[in-house]
Amino acid sequence: MRVLTETEAYEEERFPETSRMKRRLRETEEGREDMGSVIEEIRAEGIAEGKLETLVRLVRDGLVSVQDAATSVGVDADEIRRALAAEG
């Protein structure tokens, strides 16, 4: 990440392709849109993972059924069971 945020993170002469890509992402509208899309995708994945983790905890604590948890996040009940098994 430093390569994208800090100018001095590397030598531009040694890494011309990285420099070109960095300039595109930081200095063009298309690059900023691409970066925004990636950030939004990561954010959405994080939200979904957080919901799943929360519901798995509620199932583990006996507050919500596996089926209700699965329905709530739009996954198969087996996915909830796998997440429970992964917790140990």
mmCIF file as gemmi writes it, N, C-alpha and C atoms, coordinates in Angstrom:
data_model
loop_
_atom_site.group_PDB
_atom_site.id
_atom_site.type_symbol
_atom_site.label_atom_id
_atom_site.label_alt_id
_atom_site.label_comp_id
_atom_site.label_asym_id
_atom_site.label_entity_id
_atom_site.label_seq_id
_atom_site.pdbx_PDB_ins_code
_atom_site.Cartn_x
_atom_site.Cartn_y
_atom_site.Cartn_z
_atom_site.occupancy
_atom_site.B_iso_or_equiv
_atom_site.pdbx_formal_charge
_atom_site.auth_seq_id
_atom_site.auth_asym_id
_atom_site.pdbx_PDB_model_num
ATOM 1 N N . MET Axp A 1 ? 0.819 -1.189 0 1 0 ? 1 A 1
ATOM 2 C CA . MET Axp A 1 ? 0 0 0 1 0 ? 1 A 1
ATOM 3 C C . MET Axp A 1 ? 0.865 1.255 0 1 0 ? 1 A 1
ATOM 4 N N . ARG Axp A 2 ? 2.019 1.171 0.634 1 0 ? 2 A 1
ATOM 5 C CA . ARG Axp A 2 ? 2.917 2.332 0.643 1 0 ? 2 A 1
ATOM 6 C C . ARG Axp A 2 ? 3.269 2.767 -0.768 1 0 ? 2 A 1
ATOM 7 N N . VAL Axp A 3 ? 3.376 1.797 -1.686 1 0 ? 3 A 1
ATOM 8 C CA . VAL Axp A 3 ? 3.734 2.125 -3.064 1 0 ? 3 A 1
ATOM 9 C C . VAL Axp A 3 ? 2.719 3.085 -3.672 1 0 ? 3 A 1
ATOM 10 N N . LEU Axp A 4 ? 1.456 2.948 -3.31 1 0 ? 4 A 1
ATOM 11 C CA . LEU Axp A 4 ? 0.432 3.83 -3.858 1 0 ? 4 A 1
ATOM 12 C C . LEU Axp A 4 ? 0.326 5.152 -3.123 1 0 ? 4 A 1
ATOM 13 N N . THR Axp A 5 ? 0.665 5.165 -1.849 1 0 ? 5 A 1
ATOM 14 C CA . THR Axp A 5 ? 0.437 6.372 -1.06 1 0 ? 5 A 1
ATOM 15 C C . THR Axp A 5 ? 1.673 7.235 -0.842 1 0 ? 5 A 1
ATOM 16 N N . GLU Axp A 6 ? 2.849 6.636 -0.931 1 0 ? 6 A 1
ATOM 17 C CA . GLU Axp A 6 ? 4.076 7.4 -0.671 1 0 ? 6 A 1
ATOM 18 C C . GLU Axp A 6 ? 4.951 7.461 -1.917 1 0 ? 6 A 1
ATOM 19 N N . THR Axp A 7 ? 5.253 8.661 -2.34 1 0 ? 7 A 1
ATOM 20 C CA . THR Axp A 7 ? 6.069 8.855 -3.53 1 0 ? 7 A 1
ATOM 21 C C . THR Axp A 7 ? 7.446 8.223 -3.378 1 0 ? 7 A 1
ATOM 22 N N . GLU Axp A 8 ? 8.017 8.292 -2.2 1 0 ? 8 A 1
ATOM 23 C CA . GLU Axp A 8 ? 9.366 7.8 -1.979 1 0 ? 8 A 1
ATOM 24 C C . GLU Axp A 8 ? 9.429 6.303 -1.65 1 0 ? 8 A 1
ATOM 25 N N . ALA Axp A 9 ? 8.335 5.58 -1.808 1 0 ? 9 A 1
ATOM 26 C CA . ALA Axp A 9 ? 8.291 4.171 -1.425 1 0 ? 9 A 1
ATOM 27 C C . ALA Axp A 9 ? 9.135 3.281 -2.339 1 0 ? 9 A 1
ATOM 28 N N . TYR Axp A 10 ? 9.491 3.763 -3.503 1 0 ? 10 A 1
ATOM 29 C CA . TYR Axp A 10 ? 10.307 2.993 -4.438 1 0 ? 10 A 1
ATOM 30 C C . TYR Axp A 10 ? 10.912 3.948 -5.458 1 0 ? 10 A 1
ATOM 31 N N . GLU Axp A 11 ? 11.842 3.435 -6.234 1 0 ? 11 A 1
ATOM 32 C CA . GLU Axp A 11 ? 12.485 4.258 -7.251 1 0 ? 11 A 1
ATOM 33 C C . GLU Axp A 11 ? 11.727 4.128 -8.57 1 0 ? 11 A 1
ATOM 34 N N . GLU Axp A 12 ? 11.248 5.231 -9.074 1 0 ? 12 A 1
ATOM 35 C CA . GLU Axp A 12 ? 10.45 5.221 -10.294 1 0 ? 12 A 1
ATOM 36 C C . GLU Axp A 12 ? 11.226 4.662 -11.487 1 0 ? 12 A 1
ATOM 37 N N . GLU Axp A 13 ? 12.509 4.925 -11.556 1 0 ? 13 A 1
ATOM 38 C CA . GLU Axp A 13 ? 13.322 4.439 -12.667 1 0 ? 13 A 1
ATOM 39 C C . GLU Axp A 13 ? 13.447 2.914 -12.653 1 0 ? 13 A 1
ATOM 40 N N . ARG Axp A 14 ? 13.486 2.343 -11.482 1 0 ? 14 A 1
ATOM 41 C CA . ARG Axp A 14 ? 13.624 0.88 -11.362 1 0 ? 14 A 1
ATOM 42 C C . ARG Axp A 14 ? 12.308 0.163 -11.591 1 0 ? 14 A 1
ATOM 43 N N . PHE Axp A 15 ? 11.197 0.835 -11.38 1 0 ? 15 A 1
ATOM 44 C CA . PHE Axp A 15 ? 9.881 0.211 -11.482 1 0 ? 15 A 1
ATOM 45 C C . PHE Axp A 15 ? 8.96 1.044 -12.373 1 0 ? 15 A 1
ATOM 46 N N . PRO Axp A 16 ? 9.291 1.125 -13.659 1 0 ? 16 A 1
ATOM 47 C CA . PRO Axp A 16 ? 8.493 1.992 -14.542 1 0 ? 16 A 1
ATOM 48 C C . PRO Axp A 16 ? 7.04 1.533 -14.694 1 0 ? 16 A 1
ATOM 49 N N . GLU Axp A 17 ? 6.79 0.245 -14.744 1 0 ? 17 A 1
ATOM 50 C CA . GLU Axp A 17 ? 5.414 -0.242 -14.907 1 0 ? 17 A 1
ATOM 51 C C . GLU Axp A 17 ? 4.577 0.07 -13.67 1 0 ? 17 A 1
ATOM 52 N N . THR Axp A 18 ? 5.141 -0.143 -12.492 1 0 ? 18 A 1
ATOM 53 C CA . THR Axp A 18 ? 4.439 0.192 -11.256 1 0 ? 18 A 1
ATOM 54 C C . THR Axp A 18 ? 4.15 1.693 -11.207 1 0 ? 18 A 1
ATOM 55 N N . SER Axp A 19 ? 5.122 2.479 -11.645 1 0 ? 19 A 1
ATOM 56 C CA . SER Axp A 19 ? 4.941 3.927 -11.671 1 0 ? 19 A 1
ATOM 57 C C . SER Axp A 19 ? 3.816 4.32 -12.611 1 0 ? 19 A 1
ATOM 58 N N . ARG Axp A 20 ? 3.753 3.699 -13.778 1 0 ? 20 A 1
ATOM 59 C CA . ARG Axp A 20 ? 2.703 4.003 -14.738 1 0 ? 20 A 1
ATOM 60 C C . ARG Axp A 20 ? 1.333 3.658 -14.16 1 0 ? 20 A 1
ATOM 61 N N . MET Axp A 21 ? 1.239 2.484 -13.548 1 0 ? 21 A 1
ATOM 62 C CA . MET Axp A 21 ? -0.031 2.058 -12.959 1 0 ? 21 A 1
ATOM 63 C C . MET Axp A 21 ? -0.433 2.972 -11.801 1 0 ? 21 A 1
ATOM 64 N N . LYS Axp A 22 ? 0.534 3.354 -10.981 1 0 ? 22 A 1
ATOM 65 C CA . LYS Axp A 22 ? 0.253 4.242 -9.849 1 0 ? 22 A 1
ATOM 66 C C . LYS Axp A 22 ? -0.285 5.581 -10.351 1 0 ? 22 A 1
ATOM 67 N N . ARG Axp A 23 ? 0.368 6.129 -11.369 1 0 ? 23 A 1
ATOM 68 C CA . ARG Axp A 23 ? -0.101 7.404 -11.925 1 0 ? 23 A 1
ATOM 69 C C . ARG Axp A 23 ? -1.522 7.267 -12.472 1 0 ? 23 A 1
ATOM 70 N N . ARG Axp A 24 ? -1.803 6.168 -13.17 1 0 ? 24 A 1
ATOM 71 C CA . ARG Axp A 24 ? -3.143 5.961 -13.722 1 0 ? 24 A 1
ATOM 72 C C . ARG Axp A 24 ? -4.187 5.909 -12.614 1 0 ? 24 A 1
ATOM 73 N N . LEU Axp A 25 ? -3.904 5.161 -11.538 1 0 ? 25 A 1
ATOM 74 C CA . LEU Axp A 25 ? -4.868 5.028 -10.448 1 0 ? 25 A 1
ATOM 75 C C . LEU Axp A 25 ? -5.068 6.33 -9.679 1 0 ? 25 A 1
ATOM 76 N N . ARG Axp A 26 ? -4.026 7.096 -9.546 1 0 ? 26 A 1
ATOM 77 C CA . ARG Axp A 26 ? -4.115 8.314 -8.749 1 0 ? 26 A 1
ATOM 78 C C . ARG Axp A 26 ? -4.513 9.547 -9.55 1 0 ? 26 A 1
ATOM 79 N N . GLU Axp A 27 ? -4.158 9.589 -10.831 1 0 ? 27 A 1
ATOM 80 C CA . GLU Axp A 27 ? -4.258 10.844 -11.558 1 0 ? 27 A 1
ATOM 81 C C . GLU Axp A 27 ? -5.292 10.866 -12.674 1 0 ? 27 A 1
ATOM 82 N N . THR Axp A 28 ? -5.933 9.74 -12.974 1 0 ? 28 A 1
ATOM 83 C CA . THR Axp A 28 ? -6.948 9.751 -14.032 1 0 ? 28 A 1
ATOM 84 C C . THR Axp A 28 ? -8.31 9.414 -13.441 1 0 ? 28 A 1
ATOM 85 N N . GLU Axp A 29 ? -9.328 9.926 -14.087 1 0 ? 29 A 1
ATOM 86 C CA . GLU Axp A 29 ? -10.696 9.647 -13.63 1 0 ? 29 A 1
ATOM 87 C C . GLU Axp A 29 ? -10.985 8.152 -13.711 1 0 ? 29 A 1
ATOM 88 N N . GLU Axp A 30 ? -10.561 7.514 -14.785 1 0 ? 30 A 1
ATOM 89 C CA . GLU Axp A 30 ? -10.77 6.079 -14.942 1 0 ? 30 A 1
ATOM 90 C C . GLU Axp A 30 ? -10.074 5.298 -13.817 1 0 ? 30 A 1
ATOM 91 N N . GLY Axp A 31 ? -8.856 5.689 -13.499 1 0 ? 31 A 1
ATOM 92 C CA . GLY Axp A 31 ? -8.116 5.028 -12.434 1 0 ? 31 A 1
ATOM 93 C C . GLY Axp A 31 ? -8.792 5.192 -11.083 1 0 ? 31 A 1
ATOM 94 N N . ARG Axp A 32 ? -9.259 6.393 -10.794 1 0 ? 32 A 1
ATOM 95 C CA . ARG Axp A 32 ? -9.956 6.636 -9.529 1 0 ? 32 A 1
ATOM 96 C C . ARG Axp A 32 ? -11.253 5.839 -9.461 1 0 ? 32 A 1
ATOM 97 N N . GLU Axp A 33 ? -11.95 5.736 -10.594 1 0 ? 33 A 1
ATOM 98 C CA . GLU Axp A 33 ? -13.177 4.933 -10.618 1 0 ? 33 A 1
ATOM 99 C C . GLU Axp A 33 ? -12.872 3.457 -10.364 1 0 ? 33 A 1
ATOM 100 N N . ASP Axp A 34 ? -11.81 2.964 -11.009 1 0 ? 34 A 1
ATOM 101 C CA . ASP Axp A 34 ? -11.405 1.567 -10.785 1 0 ? 34 A 1
ATOM 102 C C . ASP Axp A 34 ? -11.079 1.326 -9.312 1 0 ? 34 A 1
ATOM 103 N N . MET Axp A 35 ? -10.314 2.224 -8.736 1 0 ? 35 A 1
ATOM 104 C CA . MET Axp A 35 ? -9.925 2.077 -7.335 1 0 ? 35 A 1
ATOM 105 C C . MET Axp A 35 ? -11.145 2.159 -6.437 1 0 ? 35 A 1
ATOM 106 N N . GLY Axp A 36 ? -12.062 3.053 -6.75 1 0 ? 36 A 1
ATOM 107 C CA . GLY Axp A 36 ? -13.296 3.168 -5.976 1 0 ? 36 A 1
ATOM 108 C C . GLY Axp A 36 ? -14.117 1.894 -6.038 1 0 ? 36 A 1
ATOM 109 N N . SER Axp A 37 ? -14.175 1.281 -7.209 1 0 ? 37 A 1
ATOM 110 C CA . SER Axp A 37 ? -14.915 0.026 -7.362 1 0 ? 37 A 1
ATOM 111 C C . SER Axp A 37 ? -14.301 -1.085 -6.526 1 0 ? 37 A 1
ATOM 112 N N . VAL Axp A 38 ? -12.986 -1.15 -6.537 1 0 ? 38 A 1
ATOM 113 C CA . VAL Axp A 38 ? -12.294 -2.176 -5.744 1 0 ? 38 A 1
ATOM 114 C C . VAL Axp A 38 ? -12.545 -1.955 -4.261 1 0 ? 38 A 1
ATOM 115 N N . ILE Axp A 39 ? -12.452 -0.727 -3.823 1 0 ? 39 A 1
ATOM 116 C CA . ILE Axp A 39 ? -12.68 -0.413 -2.411 1 0 ? 39 A 1
ATOM 117 C C . ILE Axp A 39 ? -14.113 -0.75 -2.013 1 0 ? 39 A 1
ATOM 118 N N . GLU Axp A 40 ? -15.073 -0.441 -2.862 1 0 ? 40 A 1
ATOM 119 C CA . GLU Axp A 40 ? -16.476 -0.748 -2.57 1 0 ? 40 A 1
ATOM 120 C C . GLU Axp A 40 ? -16.697 -2.254 -2.485 1 0 ? 40 A 1
ATOM 121 N N . GLU Axp A 41 ? -16.061 -2.996 -3.373 1 0 ? 41 A 1
ATOM 122 C CA . GLU Axp A 41 ? -16.18 -4.457 -3.344 1 0 ? 41 A 1
ATOM 123 C C . GLU Axp A 41 ? -15.611 -5.032 -2.044 1 0 ? 41 A 1
ATOM 124 N N . ILE Axp A 42 ? -14.462 -4.543 -1.632 1 0 ? 42 A 1
ATOM 125 C CA . ILE Axp A 42 ? -13.845 -4.997 -0.386 1 0 ? 42 A 1
ATOM 126 C C . ILE Axp A 42 ? -14.735 -4.645 0.803 1 0 ? 42 A 1
ATOM 127 N N . ARG Axp A 43 ? -15.293 -3.449 0.788 1 0 ? 43 A 1
ATOM 128 C CA . ARG Axp A 43 ? -16.185 -3.011 1.863 1 0 ? 43 A 1
ATOM 129 C C . ARG Axp A 43 ? -17.422 -3.903 1.952 1 0 ? 43 A 1
ATOM 130 N N . ALA Axp A 44 ? -18.018 -4.208 0.81 1 0 ? 44 A 1
ATOM 131 C CA . ALA Axp A 44 ? -19.211 -5.056 0.784 1 0 ? 44 A 1
ATOM 132 C C . ALA Axp A 44 ? -18.891 -6.465 1.296 1 0 ? 44 A 1
ATOM 133 N N . GLU Axp A 45 ? -17.737 -6.982 0.911 1 0 ? 45 A 1
ATOM 134 C CA . GLU Axp A 45 ? -17.327 -8.307 1.395 1 0 ? 45 A 1
ATOM 135 C C . GLU Axp A 45 ? -17.146 -8.285 2.91 1 0 ? 45 A 1
ATOM 136 N N . GLY Axp A 46 ? -16.568 -7.228 3.421 1 0 ? 46 A 1
ATOM 137 C CA . GLY Axp A 46 ? -16.372 -7.101 4.865 1 0 ? 46 A 1
ATOM 138 C C . GLY Axp A 46 ? -17.686 -7.052 5.619 1 0 ? 46 A 1
ATOM 139 N N . ILE Axp A 47 ? -18.646 -6.332 5.067 1 0 ? 47 A 1
ATOM 140 C CA . ILE Axp A 47 ? -19.967 -6.248 5.704 1 0 ? 47 A 1
ATOM 141 C C . ILE Axp A 47 ? -20.616 -7.627 5.723 1 0 ? 47 A 1
ATOM 142 N N . ALA Axp A 48 ? -20.551 -8.341 4.601 1 0 ? 48 A 1
ATOM 143 C CA . ALA Axp A 48 ? -21.153 -9.673 4.523 1 0 ? 48 A 1
ATOM 144 C C . ALA Axp A 48 ? -20.479 -10.628 5.506 1 0 ? 48 A 1
ATOM 145 N N . GLU Axp A 49 ? -19.158 -10.573 5.589 1 0 ? 49 A 1
ATOM 146 C CA . GLU Axp A 49 ? -18.438 -11.433 6.529 1 0 ? 49 A 1
ATOM 147 C C . GLU Axp A 49 ? -18.81 -11.1 7.965 1 0 ? 49 A 1
ATOM 148 N N . GLY Axp A 50 ? -18.954 -9.83 8.267 1 0 ? 50 A 1
ATOM 149 C CA . GLY Axp A 50 ? -19.335 -9.418 9.615 1 0 ? 50 A 1
ATOM 150 C C . GLY Axp A 50 ? -20.718 -9.91 9.992 1 0 ? 50 A 1
ATOM 151 N N . LYS Axp A 51 ? -21.654 -9.828 9.043 1 0 ? 51 A 1
ATOM 152 C CA . LYS Axp A 51 ? -23.006 -10.338 9.303 1 0 ? 51 A 1
ATOM 153 C C . LYS Axp A 51 ? -22.962 -11.835 9.575 1 0 ? 51 A 1
ATOM 154 N N . LEU Axp A 52 ? -22.224 -12.561 8.747 1 0 ? 52 A 1
ATOM 155 C CA . LEU Axp A 52 ? -22.132 -14.008 8.915 1 0 ? 52 A 1
ATOM 156 C C . LEU Axp A 52 ? -21.523 -14.353 10.274 1 0 ? 52 A 1
ATOM 157 N N . GLU Axp A 53 ? -20.446 -13.677 10.636 1 0 ? 53 A 1
ATOM 158 C CA . GLU Axp A 53 ? -19.803 -13.931 11.936 1 0 ? 53 A 1
ATOM 159 C C . GLU Axp A 53 ? -20.764 -13.659 13.088 1 0 ? 53 A 1
ATOM 160 N N . THR Axp A 54 ? -21.502 -12.578 12.996 1 0 ? 54 A 1
ATOM 161 C CA . THR Axp A 54 ? -22.455 -12.241 14.056 1 0 ? 54 A 1
ATOM 162 C C . THR Axp A 54 ? -23.543 -13.303 14.175 1 0 ? 54 A 1
ATOM 163 N N . LEU Axp A 55 ? -24.096 -13.707 13.053 1 0 ? 55 A 1
ATOM 164 C CA . LEU Axp A 55 ? -25.148 -14.717 13.095 1 0 ? 55 A 1
ATOM 165 C C . LEU Axp A 55 ? -24.62 -16.073 13.571 1 0 ? 55 A 1
ATOM 166 N N . VAL Axp A 56 ? -23.41 -16.401 13.204 1 0 ? 56 A 1
ATOM 167 C CA . VAL Axp A 56 ? -22.816 -17.655 13.689 1 0 ? 56 A 1
ATOM 168 C C . VAL Axp A 56 ? -22.711 -17.618 15.209 1 0 ? 56 A 1
ATOM 169 N N . ARG Axp A 57 ? -22.307 -16.474 15.748 1 0 ? 57 A 1
ATOM 170 C CA . ARG Axp A 57 ? -22.247 -16.344 17.211 1 0 ? 57 A 1
ATOM 171 C C . ARG Axp A 57 ? -23.623 -16.495 17.842 1 0 ? 57 A 1
ATOM 172 N N . LEU Axp A 58 ? -24.628 -15.903 17.236 1 0 ? 58 A 1
ATOM 173 C CA . LEU Axp A 58 ? -25.989 -16.02 17.76 1 0 ? 58 A 1
ATOM 174 C C . LEU Axp A 58 ? -26.488 -17.464 17.706 1 0 ? 58 A 1
ATOM 175 N N . VAL Axp A 59 ? -26.136 -18.174 16.646 1 0 ? 59 A 1
ATOM 176 C CA . VAL Axp A 59 ? -26.506 -19.596 16.552 1 0 ? 59 A 1
ATOM 177 C C . VAL Axp A 59 ? -25.777 -20.382 17.636 1 0 ? 59 A 1
ATOM 178 N N . ARG Axp A 60 ? -24.484 -20.134 17.747 1 0 ? 60 A 1
ATOM 179 C CA . ARG Axp A 60 ? -23.674 -20.837 18.763 1 0 ? 60 A 1
ATOM 180 C C . ARG Axp A 60 ? -24.234 -20.601 20.163 1 0 ? 60 A 1
ATOM 181 N N . ASP Axp A 61 ? -24.716 -19.405 20.418 1 0 ? 61 A 1
ATOM 182 C CA . ASP Axp A 61 ? -25.256 -19.067 21.741 1 0 ? 61 A 1
ATOM 183 C C . ASP Axp A 61 ? -26.712 -19.507 21.909 1 0 ? 61 A 1
ATOM 184 N N . GLY Axp A 62 ? -27.279 -20.114 20.868 1 0 ? 62 A 1
ATOM 185 C CA . GLY Axp A 62 ? -28.632 -20.632 20.951 1 0 ? 62 A 1
ATOM 186 C C . GLY Axp A 62 ? -29.726 -19.581 20.82 1 0 ? 62 A 1
ATOM 187 N N . LEU Axp A 63 ? -29.378 -18.413 20.336 1 0 ? 63 A 1
ATOM 188 C CA . LEU Axp A 63 ? -30.363 -17.331 20.217 1 0 ? 63 A 1
ATOM 189 C C . LEU Axp A 63 ? -31.086 -17.32 18.872 1 0 ? 63 A 1
ATOM 190 N N . VAL Axp A 64 ? -30.471 -17.938 17.87 1 0 ? 64 A 1
ATOM 191 C CA . VAL Axp A 64 ? -31.032 -17.975 16.519 1 0 ? 64 A 1
ATOM 192 C C . VAL Axp A 64 ? -30.816 -19.375 15.961 1 0 ? 64 A 1
ATOM 193 N N . SER Axp A 65 ? -31.776 -19.878 15.189 1 0 ? 65 A 1
ATOM 194 C CA . SER Axp A 65 ? -31.607 -21.198 14.562 1 0 ? 65 A 1
ATOM 195 C C . SER Axp A 65 ? -30.677 -21.09 13.36 1 0 ? 65 A 1
ATOM 196 N N . VAL Axp A 66 ? -30.092 -22.216 12.986 1 0 ? 66 A 1
ATOM 197 C CA . VAL Axp A 66 ? -29.221 -22.255 11.807 1 0 ? 66 A 1
ATOM 198 C C . VAL Axp A 66 ? -30.01 -21.801 10.581 1 0 ? 66 A 1
ATOM 199 N N . GLN Axp A 67 ? -31.215 -22.286 10.426 1 0 ? 67 A 1
ATOM 200 C CA . GLN Axp A 67 ? -32.017 -21.939 9.257 1 0 ? 67 A 1
ATOM 201 C C . GLN Axp A 67 ? -32.349 -20.444 9.223 1 0 ? 67 A 1
ATOM 202 N N . ASP Axp A 68 ? -32.714 -19.885 10.376 1 0 ? 68 A 1
ATOM 203 C CA . ASP Axp A 68 ? -33.016 -18.449 10.419 1 0 ? 68 A 1
ATOM 204 C C . ASP Axp A 68 ? -31.772 -17.617 10.095 1 0 ? 68 A 1
ATOM 205 N N . ALA Axp A 69 ? -30.626 -18.038 10.597 1 0 ? 69 A 1
ATOM 206 C CA . ALA Axp A 69 ? -29.38 -17.315 10.311 1 0 ? 69 A 1
ATOM 207 C C . ALA Axp A 69 ? -29.069 -17.377 8.821 1 0 ? 69 A 1
ATOM 208 N N . ALA Axp A 70 ? -29.206 -18.553 8.237 1 0 ? 70 A 1
ATOM 209 C CA . ALA Axp A 70 ? -28.922 -18.721 6.812 1 0 ? 70 A 1
ATOM 210 C C . ALA Axp A 70 ? -29.86 -17.864 5.967 1 0 ? 70 A 1
ATOM 211 N N . THR Axp A 71 ? -31.129 -17.869 6.319 1 0 ? 71 A 1
ATOM 212 C CA . THR Axp A 71 ? -32.113 -17.068 5.588 1 0 ? 71 A 1
ATOM 213 C C . THR Axp A 71 ? -31.789 -15.584 5.708 1 0 ? 71 A 1
ATOM 214 N N . SER Axp A 72 ? -31.356 -15.162 6.871 1 0 ? 72 A 1
ATOM 215 C CA . SER Axp A 72 ? -31.066 -13.762 7.119 1 0 ? 72 A 1
ATOM 216 C C . SER Axp A 72 ? -29.943 -13.224 6.231 1 0 ? 72 A 1
ATOM 217 N N . VAL Axp A 73 ? -28.902 -14.034 6.017 1 0 ? 73 A 1
ATOM 218 C CA . VAL Axp A 73 ? -27.78 -13.566 5.196 1 0 ? 73 A 1
ATOM 219 C C . VAL Axp A 73 ? -27.828 -14.096 3.772 1 0 ? 73 A 1
ATOM 220 N N . GLY Axp A 74 ? -28.854 -14.892 3.457 1 0 ? 74 A 1
ATOM 221 C CA . GLY Axp A 74 ? -29.005 -15.378 2.091 1 0 ? 74 A 1
ATOM 222 C C . GLY Axp A 74 ? -28.012 -16.439 1.689 1 0 ? 74 A 1
ATOM 223 N N . VAL Axp A 75 ? -27.657 -17.318 2.626 1 0 ? 75 A 1
ATOM 224 C CA . VAL Axp A 75 ? -26.748 -18.42 2.321 1 0 ? 75 A 1
ATOM 225 C C . VAL Axp A 75 ? -27.43 -19.741 2.655 1 0 ? 75 A 1
ATOM 226 N N . ASP Axp A 76 ? -26.804 -20.81 2.23 1 0 ? 76 A 1
ATOM 227 C CA . ASP Axp A 76 ? -27.289 -22.138 2.552 1 0 ? 76 A 1
ATOM 228 C C . ASP Axp A 76 ? -26.982 -22.432 4.027 1 0 ? 76 A 1
ATOM 229 N N . ALA Axp A 77 ? -27.852 -23.161 4.68 1 0 ? 77 A 1
ATOM 230 C CA . ALA Axp A 77 ? -27.653 -23.501 6.091 1 0 ? 77 A 1
ATOM 231 C C . ALA Axp A 77 ? -26.332 -24.239 6.308 1 0 ? 77 A 1
ATOM 232 N N . ASP Axp A 78 ? -25.891 -24.991 5.303 1 0 ? 78 A 1
ATOM 233 C CA . ASP Axp A 78 ? -24.603 -25.701 5.425 1 0 ? 78 A 1
ATOM 234 C C . ASP Axp A 78 ? -23.435 -24.732 5.587 1 0 ? 78 A 1
ATOM 235 N N . GLU Axp A 79 ? -23.548 -23.565 4.995 1 0 ? 79 A 1
ATOM 236 C CA . GLU Axp A 79 ? -22.478 -22.572 5.157 1 0 ? 79 A 1
ATOM 237 C C . GLU Axp A 79 ? -22.402 -22.107 6.609 1 0 ? 79 A 1
ATOM 238 N N . ILE Axp A 80 ? -23.538 -21.93 7.238 1 0 ? 80 A 1
ATOM 239 C CA . ILE Axp A 80 ? -23.561 -21.571 8.658 1 0 ? 80 A 1
ATOM 240 C C . ILE Axp A 80 ? -22.942 -22.703 9.473 1 0 ? 80 A 1
ATOM 241 N N . ARG Axp A 81 ? -23.301 -23.932 9.145 1 0 ? 81 A 1
ATOM 242 C CA . ARG Axp A 81 ? -22.742 -25.086 9.875 1 0 ? 81 A 1
ATOM 243 C C . ARG Axp A 81 ? -21.235 -25.182 9.687 1 0 ? 81 A 1
ATOM 244 N N . ARG Axp A 82 ? -20.751 -24.923 8.474 1 0 ? 82 A 1
ATOM 245 C CA . ARG Axp A 82 ? -19.294 -24.954 8.237 1 0 ? 82 A 1
ATOM 246 C C . ARG Axp A 82 ? -18.596 -23.865 9.049 1 0 ? 82 A 1
ATOM 247 N N . ALA Axp A 83 ? -19.212 -22.684 9.105 1 0 ? 83 A 1
ATOM 248 C CA . ALA Axp A 83 ? -18.614 -21.591 9.881 1 0 ? 83 A 1
ATOM 249 C C . ALA Axp A 83 ? -18.588 -21.951 11.37 1 0 ? 83 A 1
ATOM 250 N N . LEU Axp A 84 ? -19.633 -22.603 11.837 1 0 ? 84 A 1
ATOM 251 C CA . LEU Axp A 84 ? -19.659 -23.05 13.241 1 0 ? 84 A 1
ATOM 252 C C . LEU Axp A 84 ? -18.561 -24.087 13.483 1 0 ? 84 A 1
ATOM 253 N N . ALA Axp A 85 ? -18.404 -25.016 12.571 1 0 ? 85 A 1
ATOM 254 C CA . ALA Axp A 85 ? -17.377 -26.059 12.716 1 0 ? 85 A 1
ATOM 255 C C . ALA Axp A 85 ? -15.97 -25.453 12.676 1 0 ? 85 A 1
ATOM 256 N N . ALA Axp A 86 ? -15.79 -24.43 11.864 1 0 ? 86 A 1
ATOM 257 C CA . ALA Axp A 86 ? -14.477 -23.786 11.749 1 0 ? 86 A 1
ATOM 258 C C . ALA Axp A 86 ? -14.093 -23.074 13.044 1 0 ? 86 A 1
ATOM 259 N N . GLU Axp A 87 ? -15.098 -22.625 13.791 1 0 ? 87 A 1
ATOM 260 C CA . GLU Axp A 87 ? -14.83 -21.965 15.07 1 0 ? 87 A 1
ATOM 261 C C . GLU Axp A 87 ? -14.311 -22.942 16.116 1 0 ? 87 A 1
ATOM 262 N N . GLY Axp A 88 ? -14.656 -24.209 15.917 1 0 ? 88 A 1
ATOM 263 C CA . GLY Axp A 88 ? -14.182 -25.235 16.844 1 0 ? 88 A 1
ATOM 264 C C . GLY Axp A 88 ? -15.089 -25.53 17.911 1 0 ? 88 A 1
